[in-house]
Amino acid sequence: MVYMAPSIHQLQDAWMPELPEVETLRADLDREILGHSFMQAEVIQSRMTRGQGLEEIAHRIRGQVVRAIGRRGKFLLVHLSSEDTLLLHRGMSGNILLELRRDPVKEHQHMSLELDDGRFLTVYDPRGFGEIRVLDPAAVAERLALMGPEPLGPAFSAEYLARRWASRTAPLKTLLLNQSMVAGLGNIYADECLWAAELSPSRPAGAVSLAELATLRHRIQEVLSEAIECRGTTFSDAMDLYGRPGTYQHHLQVFHRAACPRCRGQIQQIRVANRGTSLCPACQR
Ligand SMILES: [Zn+2]
């Protein structure tokens, strides 16, 4: 069966970078810039700085050595030798690119950082819903305080979900998208994980059994791990650090597909949590 890539119009409310796409960037940045220092920093637009001054951000980056690269949910965290952290969120359309030379500032360019080996780390974001800030450890902790556990970490268990979702009547998908329940899932992977677990996105979360939650947790970990191996899902112009697309869009089982690969039934498109949602009504209960 041939997978037809959805048009950008179909995806306008659907696609944004999720955990696998941010984790791919984290791993690449870890390999490329760890131990390097930022010789120059230029913040070009104020749209994503949430009130932090452009020169303040640049000043706190200039001269700093990259001592670690972390990720929390969809946030990328570049830890600097000053103990400050450069916090980056890709929003709905953000690309972070490693470039070999300085080009003239382009449209939608938000930041340009020059590394000590002459390469440039550049942030582009046409829609500008992302975030670029430099924060001290207390401010980073405060920004991330309400986030739920990492889905690939040990705190994310069936028992945890049962506790958080007990007697909740909200649909399963709504709670999977809620970053305070679990960090990093968005529209595409929520649909894929629910299909893999054979659970309906609109089922009340409190009515899911512990055994079903154990399956859901397992499937979430499987789907995310496979997507990370594929370097994420790419629609439209979302790219990795090197400007290349991921390949997981070729492995999607339910998201914007016509027929269910499991039962050959027709995939339905509905709205849950006010988001376009793909499901197989025959397989997902
Ligand atoms: Zn099916």
Residues whose N, C-alpha, C, O or C-beta is under 5 A from the ligand:
A	BS01	ZN	C260 R262 C263 R264 G265 C280 A282 C283
